[in-house]
């Protein structure tokens, strides 16, 4: 959760904001990590709203299979101006982070086991280093995946940030104080 917080304001009341959210955002089912769920439905943005909390993610298509790992999570509240205040942040889907960490730790354990076995075999002279070097590659790759996946995923999913912010500006009328007002476009992103 160490990502910077983005604050947006919408002229819609919280009830109107929620109604518009449900109109423009496809339901993100609990089975959203299953490949079939990535392509189901017709809306470009999936999410859910539970009371004041919500999440948004870009729908995966065949050409952007891995974009769904990047989500926008936030809270809505009544604004002093009579509208809605949206506070949120972009981050990786927690399931993707846990998976990368589990694979990294598993790779580390495999690497340790391989290293222990190879060290013993090399010491006894029963195997040559060139024979066992390829066995180190897969565990080492898993460790590197667990360490570097979150940073690389954030770099690759930068377009998803812009897409979701643009979606909120156009369809939920949520803008920061420094931005000019955008016209309402009913057919902008169905």
C-alpha positions in Angstrom: 0.0 0.0 0.0 3.0 2.3 -0.3 1.6 3.9 -3.5 0.7 7.6 -3.6 -2.9 8.4 -2.8 -4.9 10.0 -5.6 -7.7 12.3 -4.6 -10.5 13.1 -7.1 -13.7 15.0 -6.8 -17.0 14.4 -8.5 -20.0 16.7 -8.7 -22.2 13.7 -8.3 -23.7 12.8 -4.9 -22.4 9.6 -3.3 -25.7 7.8 -4.3 -25.5 9.1 -7.9 -21.8 8.1 -8.0 -22.6 4.6 -6.9 -25.4 4.3 -9.4 -23.2 5.5 -12.2 -20.4 3.2 -11.0 -22.8 0.2 -11.2 -23.9 1.4 -14.7 -20.4 1.8 -16.2 -18.4 -0.9 -14.4 -18.8 -4.6 -15.1 -19.2 -6.9 -12.0 -15.8 -8.4 -11.0 -16.8 -11.9 -9.9 -15.0 -13.8 -7.1 -13.7 -16.1 -9.8 -12.0 -13.2 -11.5 -8.6 -14.9 -11.3 -9.8 -17.7 -13.6 -9.0 -17.2 -17.3 -12.6 -17.5 -18.4 -13.6 -14.5 -16.3 -11.0 -12.3 -17.9 -12.9 -12.3 -21.2 -16.5 -12.5 -20.0 -18.9 -9.5 -20.4 -18.7 -6.4 -22.6 -17.5 -3.6 -20.3 -13.9 -2.4 -20.5 -13.6 -1.9 -16.7 -14.4 -4.4 -14.0 -14.8 -3.8 -10.4 -17.0 -3.9 -7.3 -18.3 -1.5 -4.8 -19.0 -2.5 -1.2 -20.3 0.4 0.7 -17.7 3.1 0.6 -14.9 0.9 -0.7 -14.4 0.0 -4.3 -11.9 -1.6 -6.7 -11.4 -1.1 -10.5 -9.4 -3.0 -13.0 -9.1 -3.0 -16.7 -10.7 -6.0 -18.5 -8.2 -8.3 -20.0 -8.4 -9.1 -23.7 -6.3 -11.5 -25.6 -3.7 -8.8 -26.4 -3.5 -7.6 -22.8 -3.8 -10.8 -20.9 -1.7 -9.7 -17.9 -3.1 -6.2 -17.5 -5.7 -7.3 -14.9 -3.1 -7.6 -12.2 -3.1 -3.8 -11.8 -6.0 -2.4 -9.8 -7.2 0.9 -8.4 -8.6 0.6 -4.9 -10.3 3.4 -3.1 -13.0 4.9 -0.9 -15.7 7.3 -1.6 -17.2 9.8 0.8 -19.4 12.9 0.8 -17.5 16.0 -0.3 -17.8 19.4 1.4 -18.7 20.9 -2.0 -21.8 18.7 -2.2 -20.3 16.0 -4.4 -18.2 12.9 -3.9 -14.6 12.7 -2.8 -12.7 9.7 -4.2 -9.4 8.7 -2.5 -7.5 5.7 -3.9 -4.3 4.2 -5.1 -2.9 2.0 -7.8 -1.3 -1.3 -6.8 -0.9 -4.9 -7.9 -3.6 -7.3 -7.3 -2.8 -8.9 -3.9 -3.2 -12.4 -5.3 -0.6 -11.7 -7.9 1.9 -10.4 -5.3 1.3 -13.4 -3.0 1.8 -15.8 -6.0 5.1 -14.1 -7.0 6.3 -14.3 -3.4 5.3 -17.9 -3.0 7.1 -18.8 -6.2 10.1 -16.8 -5.2 10.3 -18.5 -1.8 9.8 -21.9 -3.3 12.5 -21.2 -5.8 14.8 -20.1 -3.0 14.2 -23.4 -1.2 14.8 -25.4 -4.3 17.9 -23.4 -5.0 19.2 -24.1 -1.5 18.4 -27.8 -1.8 20.1 -28.0 -5.2 23.1 -26.1 -3.9 23.5 -28.4 -0.9 23.2 -31.5 -3.1 25.6 -30.2 -5.8 28.1 -29.0 -3.2 28.2 -32.5 -1.7 28.6 -34.1 -5.1 31.3 -31.7 -6.2 33.2 -32.3 -3.0 33.0 -36.0 -3.5 34.1 -35.7 -7.1 31.1 -37.6 -8.5 29.8 -34.9 -10.7 31.3 -31.9 -12.7 30.0 -28.4 -12.4 29.1 -28.2 -16.1 26.8 -31.2 -15.7 24.7 -29.6 -12.9 24.8 -25.9 -13.8 21.5 -26.1 -15.8 19.8 -27.4 -12.7 20.4 -24.0 -11.0 18.7 -22.0 -13.7 15.0 -22.8 -12.9 15.2 -22.2 -9.1 17.3 -19.1 -9.7 14.6 -17.9 -12.2 11.9 -18.4 -9.6 13.8 -16.4 -7.0 14.3 -13.6 -9.5 10.6 -13.7 -10.4 9.6 -13.4 -6.8 11.9 -10.4 -6.3 11.5 -8.5 -9.5 7.9 -9.3 -10.6 6.1 -6.4 -8.7 8.5 -3.8 -10.0 8.4 -5.0 -13.6 4.6 -5.4 -13.5 4.2 -1.8 -12.3 6.3 -0.6 -15.2 4.4 -2.7 -17.8 1.0 -1.7 -16.5 1.5 2.1 -16.7 -1.1 2.3 -19.5 -3.6 0.7 -17.2 -3.2 3.7 -14.8 -3.9 6.2 -17.5 -6.9 4.2 -18.8 -8.6 3.9 -15.4 -8.0 7.5 -14.5 -9.4 8.5 -17.9 -12.4 6.2 -17.3 -13.1 7.9 -13.9 -12.8 11.3 -15.5 -15.2 10.6 -18.4 -17.8 8.3 -16.8 -17.8 9.0 -13.1 -17.0 12.7 -13.5 -14.1 12.4 -11.0 -11.3 15.0 -11.5 -8.5 16.4 -9.4 -8.6 20.1 -8.5 -5.9 20.9 -11.0 -7.8 19.5 -14.0 -10.3 21.3 -16.2 -13.8 20.0 -16.3 -14.5 17.3 -19.0 -17.8 17.2 -20.9 -20.2 14.4 -20.0 -19.9 11.7 -22.7 -22.6 9.1 -22.3 -21.2 6.8 -24.9 -17.6 7.3 -24.0 -16.6 3.9 -22.7 -19.4 1.3 -22.8 
